[in-house]
Amino acid sequence: MTISRTGLFQLLRKLIAKICNQTVLNPEYPESLGGALLVTNHISRLDTVFLMLSTKREDVIPMVASNYRNAPFFGSILKKLVVIWVDRGQSDLTAMRQVSEYLKKGWIVGIAPEGKRSRSGKLIEAKPGAVLIAMKTGVPIIPVGLVGTADMGKAFKKFRKMDVTINFGEPFYLPEPEDGEHTRNYVQRALDEVMCRIAVLLPEEQHGFYAEHPRLKSLLSETEKTKKTNDS
């Protein structure tokens, strides 16, 4: 492919407009920051492309499993878009160095804390990678909830456009460790915070593993109170 990265962004945006009814909520959050970590649920191979094209910024780079590198056509698209390739199941120090470098340059780095696609569309238990990156770099975290990116096949069979919603949440920082808190316990608490902030941006039926988590219930209550205040 001889097209430039910017040219590919423009081409894919036009393509998405033709095949998709896309709704982007709160795009000002990623557009108002410098370097930040974007954390998202993962339900489709298309998640990466939709997230990269959902903001006016082009300095967005996702972390993608290296087994997609040689995937027919899709791998070529990802290479041209530029991603950080990550070897699953091991500590990939090269990828971690790249993440730190991009964040220092003010880019947004995207990661799916679950570590793999959820076949059911519901949140599955996450892994600590995103939290470890945030602990090391100290950057703000932007949660995002994706809905509909896994429905391309269903939409095409019915000869209609996909309905995709990309819901950006308010940026936040990891909570401070409590006095005497063991590192392992802190990482788990921070990871639950990250995942519950993603969950609150999703429909209830996608809450999955975190559906009954007390922190999610607290966040949903806070959201409802804020909504009522704004409506009154």
N, C-alpha and C positions, 0 to 999 in steps of 0.2 A: 504494500500500500504506500503510495507516494504522497498522500494527503497529509497536511500538517496536523498537529494536535488541535490547534485552534479551529482549523477547517473541519476536523472531525467532530468537534463539539457542536459547531454550527449545523452540520449535516444531521447529526443525531437528534438535535433539538427539533429540527424540521420533521424528521421521521416520527418522533414521539408525538408531535402535535397531530399527525395524521392518523396514528393508530391508537391514541390514548386520550382519554379525558383525565387530565392530570390536575390535581388540586394541591397546591403547596401552601401550608399554613405556617405563619410566623417566619418567613424567609429572612426577616431583618436580623434574626439571631446569628446565623453564621456570617451574614454580610457585615456585621458591626464589630467583629473581632479580628485579632491577628491570629497567631498560632493557637490552635485548639484541637482537642481530641473529640471526634464525632463518634458517638456510640449508637448502634442501631440493632433492631431485631433483624433476623436473616431468614427470609422465606423463599427466595428465588435467586437464580444466577443473575437476573436482571437488576437486583438491588444496587449493585455497584454502579451501573450505568445511570440509573435513575437518580441516585444520590449525587453523583458528580454533575449532573445536568440540572439539578433542582435549584441552584443558586446562580447568581450572576458571576460569582467568583470562578476562576479557572484554576486557582491554586488549591485544589482539593485533590488529595491522593489517598486512595483506599489501600488497605492491606488485603491481599488476595492469596488464597491457598495456591502454592506453586503447581499443584496438579492440573490447574486450568491453563498453565502457560502454553501447552501444546494442543489445547482443545481446538478442533477445526473451527475456523472463522472467529469464534468467540475469543480465542486466545490472541489472535492477531489484533482484534479490536482493543483488548485490554493492554497489549503492548504499546499500541499507538496512543492510547489515552494516558499511559504511564501509571503504573501501580507499584506497590511494594510487595514483592513476592515473598511469601512466608512458608517455610516447611512445617507442616502440621506434626504434632506429636513430639517435638523436640524444641530445645531452647535455640532459637535462630538469632544469634548475636549480630549477624550481618543486617538482618531486617531491623533489629532494635536500633542499631546505629543509624540506619537510614531514617527511621522514625524520628529520632532525636534531631537529626540534621534538618529535616523538613520542618519540624516544629520550631526550631531556632530561626529558620528563615521566614516564619510567619505563616506557613501553610496550615491547612486543616487536614489532619490525618484521620481517615475513617476506619473503624474496626467494629466487627460484630462479636461482642463478648461471648456469645454462645459457642463460637468456634466452628460451627457447621450449620447448614441449612436445617430448619425445622420442617419436616415433611408434613406435619399436621397444620402448620401455620400458627401454632401456639408457641409461646415462649418456652424454651427448654432451659435446664440448669446451665448457668454460665461458668466460664473459666476465668481465672484471675488476671489474664494478660493485660486487659485494658486498665485495670486498677494499678498494676505494677508500672505500666507506662506513665500513668497520671502521677503516681507517687514519685517517680524518678524525675519527671519534667516539671511538675507543678503547674501545668497549663489548665485552663478552664475546660470543662467537659460540656458538649452539646448533645443532649439526648434527642433521638428522632424515632418516631414510630412509622413503620411502613405498612400500608394496607393495599392489597390488590396486585402487587407486582408478580404474584405467582399465577395470575389468571389469564395469561396470554392465550394459552391453548383453548380454554373454555370460551373466551371472547371470540376468537377466530372461527371456532366451530359454529357459533351463532351469528357470524357475520356482523359483529358489532365492535365498537371500540372498547378497550380495557378501561376500567375505572380505577385510578391509582390515587391514593392520598399519601402525601409526605408531610408529616406533622413534626415540626421542629419545636423542641421544648426550650425553656429558659436555661441559659448556661449556668453551671454551678461548679463548685470545687468539692473535692473529696472532704468528708467530715474530718475533724481533728481527732487524733487518737486520744482515748481516755487515759487517765492516770493509771499506770500499771497494766494497761491492756496488752495482752500478748499479740505479737505481730500477726500470727495466723488468724486470731480472732478479729483483729482490726481489718485485715484484708477481706475477710468474709463479710464483715459489716459494711465495708465500703463497696464491695461488689453487689451486695443486696441493694444498697442505695442507688447504684448505677442502674441496675435492672428494674427496680421499681419505678424509677424516673422514666424509663423507656415504656414500661407497662402502662403508666398513667396516660400516655399518649395514644394508646391502642384501644380498640373496642374490647369490652369485657370478655368476649369469647376468645380473644387472643392472649389473655393473661397467663394461661397455662400454668407452669411450675410456680409462678409467683402470685397466683390468684388469691391465696389466703394469707399472704405475707402481711404482718401488721404494719410495716412501713408503707406498703402500697395503699392499704386502707386509710392510713393517716394522710397520705398525699391526695387521695381521691376526696377525702373530707375537706382538706384545705382548698382544693380546686373548686369544690361545690360552694364553699363559703365565699370565695373570691367572686365566683360567677354571680351569686345572689347579691353581693355588694355592688357589683358593676351594673346589674340590672335594675337595682332600686334607685 
